[in-house]
Amino acid sequence: MWHAAMWGGISGAAVLLGALAAIFLPIQKKVIGFIMAFGTGVLIGASTYELLEDSVESGGLYATSSGFLAGAVVFSILDIIISKKGAKDRKRSSGNTEGNSSGLAIFIGTVMDAIPESIIIGASLIGQQTVSMLLVIAIFISNIPEGLSSTAGLLKSNYSKKRIFALWFAVLIISAVCSFSGYTLLDNASEELMAGIAAFAAGGIIAMVGSTMMPEAFEEGGAITGLIAALGLLTSLILDYI
């Protein structure tokens, strides 16, 4: 049971790790773009191989399709709302440079990204003794550049380092709690419901990748972005069969 909270916390800790790197290490934007590209490929693979494929097998195409579309629509609507509040560039290495940038909106956007990811990490432990390492690795990789770019935005919003660390530590705790909840609350859920929830998370992840990670990866990584993303997808395929 507590393993679910631990793995959720580990995935959430990547945001804190990215924040530490943003404050203490001079990381080139191109490197962040490469990480984004690789994380994009891994997340697409994790959503496809680990979430959608299993959802179709266990709950059927209807539940999977409905959940996937719902996840993509809900994430997109929420993303539009918080983007207007100042969190549009929360995954971008340039940080949020708009005059109306909002540290709270950036934090809410990061939590919005973390909640479905963490819930599905916890749910992946149901009925088995080990967590889905593919999901944990994919989410961990994507959270590092989010911590980097979000911290840049918060620093430009005149947030102190202490306050920034407190916010990202809160993300770690929220991730652990959501992962724990995903394990405990969904333990007796039907296969159709589990399929719909997993597909919902997949839809949200794909929408997030398309609107926040892909643009940054190409802008900073250049023409090699496609190759690196392909390597990330190949990595997810290999991890899924290990």
C-alpha positions as CSV (number, residue, x, y, z in Angstrom):
1,M,0.0,0.0,0.0
2,W,2.7,2.5,1.0
3,H,4.7,1.5,-2.0
4,A,2.1,3.5,-4.1
5,A,2.8,6.6,-2.1
6,M,6.5,6.1,-2.4
7,W,6.5,5.7,-6.2
8,G,4.2,8.7,-6.5
9,G,6.5,10.8,-4.4
10,I,9.5,9.7,-6.5
11,S,7.9,10.8,-9.7
12,G,6.9,14.1,-8.0
13,A,10.4,14.6,-6.6
14,A,11.7,15.1,-10.2
15,V,10.0,18.6,-10.1
16,L,12.0,19.5,-7.0
17,L,15.2,18.1,-8.7
18,G,14.6,20.3,-11.7
19,A,14.1,23.3,-9.4
20,L,17.5,22.6,-7.7
21,A,19.1,22.4,-11.1
22,A,17.5,25.6,-12.3
23,I,18.8,27.5,-9.2
24,F,22.3,26.0,-8.8
25,L,23.4,24.7,-12.2
26,P,23.8,26.6,-15.5
27,I,21.9,24.2,-17.9
28,Q,21.8,25.1,-21.6
29,K,18.4,25.5,-23.2
30,K,19.4,23.0,-25.9
31,V,20.0,20.3,-23.2
32,I,16.5,21.0,-21.8
33,G,15.1,20.7,-25.3
34,F,16.7,17.3,-25.7
35,I,15.3,16.1,-22.4
36,M,11.9,17.4,-23.4
37,A,12.1,15.5,-26.7
38,F,13.2,12.3,-25.1
39,G,10.5,12.7,-22.4
40,T,7.9,13.3,-25.1
41,G,8.7,10.0,-26.8
42,V,8.7,8.1,-23.5
43,L,5.4,9.5,-22.4
44,I,3.7,8.8,-25.8
45,G,5.0,5.2,-25.5
46,A,3.9,4.9,-21.9
47,S,0.4,6.2,-22.7
48,T,0.1,3.8,-25.7
49,Y,1.7,0.6,-24.4
50,E,1.0,0.8,-20.7
51,L,-2.3,2.7,-20.6
52,L,-4.3,2.5,-23.8
53,E,-3.3,-1.1,-24.8
54,D,-4.1,-2.5,-21.4
55,S,-7.3,-0.5,-21.2
56,V,-8.6,-1.9,-24.5
57,E,-7.8,-5.4,-23.4
58,S,-9.5,-5.1,-20.0
59,G,-12.3,-2.7,-20.5
60,G,-13.0,-2.7,-24.2
61,L,-12.7,-0.1,-27.0
62,Y,-15.8,2.0,-25.9
63,A,-14.6,2.6,-22.3
64,T,-11.1,3.3,-23.5
65,S,-12.1,5.7,-26.3
66,S,-14.6,7.6,-24.0
67,G,-12.0,7.9,-21.2
68,F,-9.2,9.0,-23.6
69,L,-11.3,11.7,-25.3
70,A,-12.6,12.9,-21.9
71,G,-9.1,13.2,-20.5
72,A,-7.8,15.1,-23.5
73,V,-10.8,17.5,-23.5
74,V,-10.7,18.1,-19.7
75,F,-6.9,18.8,-19.7
76,S,-7.2,21.1,-22.7
77,I,-10.0,23.2,-21.1
78,L,-8.1,23.4,-17.8
79,D,-4.9,24.2,-19.7
80,I,-6.6,27.1,-21.5
81,I,-7.9,28.5,-18.2
82,I,-4.6,28.4,-16.3
83,S,-2.7,29.6,-19.4
84,K,-4.7,32.8,-19.4
85,K,-3.8,33.2,-15.7
86,G,-0.1,33.1,-16.4
87,A,1.0,29.4,-16.5
88,K,1.2,29.1,-20.3
89,D,5.0,28.6,-20.3
90,R,5.3,26.4,-17.2
91,K,7.2,23.7,-19.1
92,R,9.3,26.1,-21.1
93,S,12.9,26.8,-20.3
94,S,12.6,30.5,-20.9
95,G,10.2,30.7,-18.0
96,N,7.1,32.9,-18.0
97,T,8.0,36.3,-19.2
98,E,4.5,37.8,-19.5
99,G,3.8,40.9,-17.4
100,N,0.8,39.2,-15.8
101,S,2.7,36.0,-14.9
102,S,1.3,34.3,-11.8
103,G,3.3,32.1,-9.6
104,L,0.1,30.5,-8.2
105,A,-1.1,29.7,-11.7
106,I,2.3,28.0,-12.5
107,F,2.0,26.0,-9.3
108,I,-1.7,25.0,-10.1
109,G,-0.6,24.0,-13.6
110,T,2.1,21.8,-12.3
111,V,-0.3,20.1,-9.9
112,M,-2.8,19.7,-12.7
113,D,-0.1,17.8,-14.6
114,A,0.8,15.7,-11.6
115,I,-2.5,14.5,-10.3
116,P,-3.7,12.1,-13.1
117,E,-0.1,10.8,-13.6
118,S,0.2,10.0,-9.9
119,I,-3.2,8.4,-9.6
120,I,-2.4,6.0,-12.4
121,I,0.9,5.1,-10.9
122,G,-0.9,4.0,-7.8
123,A,-3.5,2.1,-9.8
124,S,-0.8,0.2,-11.6
125,L,0.1,-1.5,-8.4
126,I,-3.4,-3.1,-8.0
127,G,-3.2,-6.8,-8.5
128,Q,0.5,-7.0,-8.7
129,Q,3.5,-6.5,-6.5
130,T,5.5,-4.1,-8.6
131,V,4.8,-0.7,-10.0
132,S,4.8,0.1,-13.7
133,M,8.4,1.3,-14.1
134,L,7.7,2.5,-17.6
135,L,5.2,5.0,-16.2
136,V,7.4,6.1,-13.3
137,I,10.4,6.7,-15.6
138,A,8.3,8.5,-18.2
139,I,6.7,10.8,-15.7
140,F,10.0,11.4,-13.8
141,I,11.8,12.4,-17.1
142,S,9.0,14.8,-18.0
143,N,8.9,16.4,-14.6
144,I,12.6,17.4,-14.5
145,P,12.3,20.1,-17.3
146,E,9.0,21.2,-15.8
147,G,10.8,21.9,-12.5
148,L,13.5,23.8,-14.5
149,S,11.2,26.0,-16.5
150,S,8.6,26.5,-13.7
151,T,11.3,27.6,-11.3
152,A,12.5,30.1,-13.9
153,G,9.0,31.6,-14.1
154,L,8.7,31.8,-10.3
155,L,12.0,33.5,-10.0
156,K,10.9,36.1,-12.5
157,S,7.8,36.5,-10.5
158,N,10.1,37.4,-7.5
159,Y,9.4,34.3,-5.5
160,S,12.1,33.5,-3.0
161,K,14.1,30.2,-3.2
162,K,12.6,29.1,0.1
163,R,9.0,29.7,-1.2
164,I,9.8,27.9,-4.5
165,F,11.1,24.8,-2.6
166,A,8.1,24.8,-0.4
167,L,5.8,24.8,-3.5
168,W,7.7,21.9,-5.2
169,F,7.8,20.0,-2.0
170,A,4.0,20.4,-1.8
171,V,3.9,18.9,-5.4
172,L,5.9,15.9,-4.1
173,I,3.4,15.4,-1.3
174,I,0.4,15.8,-3.5
175,S,1.9,13.3,-6.0
176,A,2.4,10.8,-3.2
177,V,-1.1,11.3,-1.8
178,C,-2.7,10.9,-5.3
179,S,-0.7,7.8,-6.0
180,F,-1.8,6.3,-2.6
181,S,-5.4,7.3,-3.4
182,G,-5.2,5.7,-6.8
183,Y,-4.2,2.4,-5.2
184,T,-6.7,2.4,-2.3
185,L,-9.8,3.9,-3.9
186,L,-9.6,1.9,-7.1
187,D,-8.8,-1.4,-5.6
188,N,-12.3,-2.8,-6.1
189,A,-13.2,-0.8,-9.3
190,S,-14.6,-2.7,-12.2
191,E,-12.4,-3.4,-15.2
192,E,-14.4,-1.0,-17.4
193,L,-14.0,1.8,-14.8
194,M,-10.2,1.1,-14.5
195,A,-9.9,1.1,-18.3
196,G,-11.7,4.4,-18.5
197,I,-9.6,6.0,-15.8
198,A,-6.3,4.8,-17.4
199,A,-7.5,6.0,-20.8
200,F,-8.5,9.4,-19.2
201,A,-5.0,9.8,-17.8
202,A,-3.6,8.8,-21.2
203,G,-5.7,11.4,-22.9
204,G,-4.6,14.1,-20.5
205,I,-0.9,13.1,-20.9
206,I,-1.1,13.2,-24.7
207,A,-2.8,16.6,-24.6
208,M,-0.2,17.9,-22.2
209,V,2.7,16.6,-24.4
210,G,1.3,18.2,-27.5
211,S,0.6,21.6,-26.0
212,T,3.6,22.1,-23.7
213,M,6.4,19.7,-24.3
214,M,6.6,19.3,-28.1
215,P,6.8,23.0,-28.8
216,E,9.6,23.5,-26.3
217,A,11.5,20.5,-27.5
218,F,11.6,21.6,-31.1
219,E,12.2,25.2,-30.4
220,E,15.3,24.5,-28.3
221,G,16.5,21.1,-29.7
222,G,16.2,21.9,-33.4
223,A,16.0,19.4,-36.2
224,I,17.4,16.5,-34.1
225,T,14.3,16.7,-31.9
226,G,12.5,14.1,-34.0
227,L,15.3,11.5,-33.6
228,I,15.5,12.0,-29.9
229,A,11.8,11.7,-29.5
230,A,11.9,8.5,-31.5
231,L,14.6,7.2,-29.2
232,G,12.4,8.0,-26.3
233,L,9.5,6.0,-27.8
234,L,11.8,3.1,-28.5
235,T,13.0,3.2,-24.9
236,S,9.4,3.0,-23.7
237,L,8.8,0.0,-25.9
238,I,11.9,-1.8,-24.6
239,L,11.0,-1.0,-21.0
240,D,7.5,-2.3,-21.6
241,Y,8.9,-5.7,-22.6
242,I,11.6,-6.0,-20.0
